[in-house]
């Protein structure tokens, strides 16, 4: 799971853990993210700084990768997906380009799936919101900050530097 201590990733990892998934690995950049990822449900963490960018094929490590970052992080992890595995993508904070090779697709038969959060039918959206309010309710586990509109630039800077954790709610008065 990339972005495991960010807004989308933290919710996803908490939901997956609550649903009983095991062997969840969280990709982290900073040491202070390790404990947060484990508290959310990750059994292991992987330091993003150890990823090898530019290699079309790497050791088969993951059955499935949920990527919320994109860019070089996604390309690196894509090359680590096991035979018949898959990667889903829903973010582009690390860039909206995917510089990769066809080798993982044609030699390992992996699938790349996009997550559409904009255009699902209203019935699907309603069902997901209902699950988030009941079966998937993980709100007590999440890291959430509330800030004023005046503080948004400092939070954006933290996002750019990979220092931001959790979700941030901007309170507009």
NORNORDA-V792324 format. One record per residue. N is the residue number from 1. RES is the residue in one small letter. SS is DSSP state (@ for helix, = for strand, . for the rest). PHI is phi as a letter, one per 30 degrees, with the letter a starting at -180 (* if undefined). BURIAL is # if it has 24 or more other C-alpha atoms within 12 Angstrom, else .. Layout:
# NORNORDA-V792324
n | res | ss | phi | burial
N | RES | SS | PHI | BURIAL
N | RES | SS | PHI | BURIAL
This chain:
# NORNORDA-V792324
n | res | ss | phi | burial
1 | x | . | * | #
2 | x | . | d | #
3 | x | . | i | #
4 | x | . | d | #
5 | x | . | c | #
6 | x | = | d | #
7 | x | @ | d | #
8 | x | @ | d | #
9 | x | @ | d | #
10 | x | @ | d | #
11 | x | @ | d | #
12 | x | @ | d | #
13 | x | @ | d | #
14 | x | @ | d | #
15 | x | @ | d | #
16 | x | @ | d | #
17 | x | @ | d | #
18 | x | @ | d | #
19 | x | . | d | .
20 | x | . | j | .
21 | x | . | d | .
22 | x | . | c | .
23 | x | . | h | .
24 | x | . | d | #
25 | x | = | c | #
26 | x | = | c | #
27 | x | = | d | #
28 | x | = | b | #
29 | x | . | c | #
30 | x | . | b | #
31 | x | . | d | .
32 | x | @ | d | .
33 | x | @ | d | #
34 | x | @ | d | #
35 | x | @ | d | .
36 | x | @ | d | #
37 | x | @ | d | #
38 | x | @ | d | #
39 | x | @ | d | #
40 | x | @ | d | #
41 | x | . | k | #
42 | x | . | d | #
43 | x | . | d | #
44 | x | = | b | #
45 | x | = | b | #
46 | x | = | b | #
47 | x | = | d | #
48 | x | @ | e | #
49 | x | @ | d | .
50 | x | @ | c | .
51 | x | . | d | #
52 | x | . | c | .
53 | x | . | d | #
54 | x | . | j | .
55 | x | . | d | .
56 | x | . | d | #
57 | x | . | b | #
58 | x | . | b | #
59 | x | . | e | .
60 | x | . | d | #
61 | x | . | c | .
62 | x | = | c | #
63 | x | = | d | #
64 | x | = | a | #
65 | x | = | b | #
66 | x | = | c | #
67 | x | = | c | #
68 | x | . | c | #
69 | x | . | c | #
70 | x | . | i | #
71 | x | @ | i | #
72 | x | @ | d | #
73 | x | @ | d | #
74 | x | @ | d | #
75 | x | @ | d | #
76 | x | @ | d | #
77 | x | @ | d | #
78 | x | @ | e | #
79 | x | . | d | #
80 | x | . | c | #
81 | x | = | d | #
82 | x | = | d | #
83 | x | = | e | #
84 | x | = | i | .
85 | x | = | d | #
86 | x | = | a | #
87 | x | = | b | #
88 | x | = | c | #
89 | x | = | b | #
90 | x | . | b | #
91 | x | . | b | #
92 | x | . | b | .
93 | x | . | d | #
94 | x | . | c | #
95 | x | . | k | .
96 | x | . | c | .
97 | x | . | c | .
98 | x | . | b | #
99 | x | . | c | .
100 | x | . | b | #
101 | x | . | c | .
102 | x | . | d | .
103 | x | @ | e | .
104 | x | @ | e | #
105 | x | @ | d | #
106 | x | @ | c | .
107 | x | @ | c | .
108 | x | @ | c | #
109 | x | . | i | .
110 | x | . | d | #
111 | x | = | c | #
112 | x | = | c | #
113 | x | = | c | .
114 | x | = | c | .
115 | x | . | c | .
116 | x | . | c | .
117 | x | . | c | .
118 | x | . | c | .
119 | x | . | c | .
120 | x | . | d | .
121 | x | . | e | .
122 | x | @ | e | .
123 | x | @ | d | .
124 | x | @ | d | .
125 | x | @ | e | .
126 | x | @ | d | .
127 | x | @ | d | .
128 | x | @ | d | .
129 | x | @ | d | .
130 | x | @ | d | .
131 | x | @ | d | .
132 | x | @ | d | .
133 | x | @ | d | .
134 | x | . | b | .
135 | x | . | e | .
136 | x | . | c | #
137 | x | . | d | .
138 | x | . | b | #
139 | x | @ | e | .
140 | x | @ | d | .
141 | x | @ | d | #
142 | x | . | d | #
143 | x | . | c | #
144 | x | = | b | .
145 | x | = | c | .
146 | x | = | c | .
147 | x | = | b | .
148 | x | = | d | .
149 | x | @ | e | .
150 | x | @ | d | .
151 | x | @ | c | .
152 | x | @ | d | .
153 | x | @ | d | .
154 | x | @ | d | .
155 | x | @ | d | #
156 | x | @ | d | .
157 | x | @ | d | .
158 | x | @ | d | .
159 | x | @ | e | .
160 | x | @ | d | .
161 | x | . | d | .
162 | x | . | i | #
163 | x | . | c | .
164 | x | . | d | #
165 | x | . | b | #
166 | x | = | i | #
167 | x | = | c | #
168 | x | = | b | #
169 | x | = | c | .
170 | x | = | c | .
171 | x | = | c | .
172 | x | . | c | .
173 | x | . | c | .
